[in-house]
């Protein structure tokens, strides 16, 4: 009886999916805007997160549509930057939202 219990435990552990090692890892760049007042009406933050590979964090065109929307909303693109013309975050978010 004890053996069956151990066999069940090892079988259930083997059938559990392993942590996905293929999930993309991002390098981040935090841009701190100093000397600007916090605008509570627009929700602008003094900190903006970009991917380290973002070509030009100051340019709206260096971000995907979602990043541009986030910049317009609160000044933080949340890493939705274009790298070689593609936003690496968008497919990752679509994948995690489907789960």
C-alpha positions in Angstrom: 0.0 0.0 0.0 2.8 2.4 0.8 4.5 1.5 -2.5 1.4 2.4 -4.4 1.2 5.8 -2.7 4.8 6.5 -3.7 4.2 5.4 -7.2 1.1 7.7 -7.5 3.2 10.6 -6.2 6.0 10.1 -8.6 3.6 9.6 -11.5 1.6 12.8 -10.7 4.9 14.7 -10.4 6.1 13.4 -13.7 2.8 14.4 -15.4 3.0 18.0 -14.2 4.4 20.4 -16.8 7.9 21.7 -16.1 8.4 25.5 -15.8 8.8 26.9 -19.2 12.4 27.7 -19.8 11.6 29.1 -23.2 9.8 32.2 -21.9 11.6 35.3 -23.2 13.7 37.2 -20.7 13.8 40.9 -21.1 16.5 43.4 -20.2 15.0 46.6 -18.8 15.9 50.3 -18.8 14.2 52.6 -16.3 14.0 56.2 -17.4 13.5 58.7 -14.5 12.1 62.1 -15.4 13.5 64.5 -12.9 12.3 68.0 -12.3 8.8 67.2 -13.6 5.8 67.5 -11.3 3.5 64.5 -11.0 0.3 65.3 -12.9 -2.5 63.6 -11.0 -5.0 64.5 -13.7 -3.1 62.7 -16.4 -1.5 60.1 -14.2 2.0 60.7 -15.6 4.6 58.9 -13.6 8.2 60.0 -13.1 9.4 56.5 -14.0 9.1 54.9 -17.4 10.1 51.3 -18.3 11.6 50.6 -21.7 13.4 47.5 -23.0 17.2 47.9 -22.9 17.2 47.4 -26.7 14.7 50.3 -27.3 16.3 52.3 -30.1 15.1 55.7 -28.8 13.0 55.8 -25.6 12.1 59.5 -26.2 10.5 58.8 -29.7 6.9 57.7 -29.8 7.7 55.9 -33.1 10.1 53.6 -31.2 7.1 51.9 -29.6 4.3 49.6 -30.7 0.7 50.7 -30.8 0.1 49.5 -27.2 3.3 51.3 -26.0 2.1 54.5 -27.7 -1.3 54.3 -26.0 0.4 53.7 -22.6 2.7 56.7 -23.2 -0.3 58.9 -24.0 -2.1 57.6 -20.9 0.5 57.7 -18.2 3.9 58.3 -19.8 5.1 54.7 -19.2 5.2 52.3 -22.2 5.7 49.4 -19.9 8.4 47.9 -22.2 6.3 48.0 -25.4 9.3 49.1 -27.4 10.1 48.2 -31.0 13.3 46.1 -31.4 14.1 45.6 -35.1 10.6 46.7 -35.9 8.8 44.2 -33.6 7.5 44.5 -30.1 8.9 41.5 -28.2 6.4 42.0 -25.4 3.2 41.8 -27.4 3.5 38.1 -28.4 4.6 37.2 -24.8 1.5 38.9 -23.4 -0.8 37.2 -25.9 0.7 33.8 -24.9 0.3 34.4 -21.2 -3.3 35.8 -21.6 -4.4 32.6 -23.4 -3.5 30.4 -20.4 
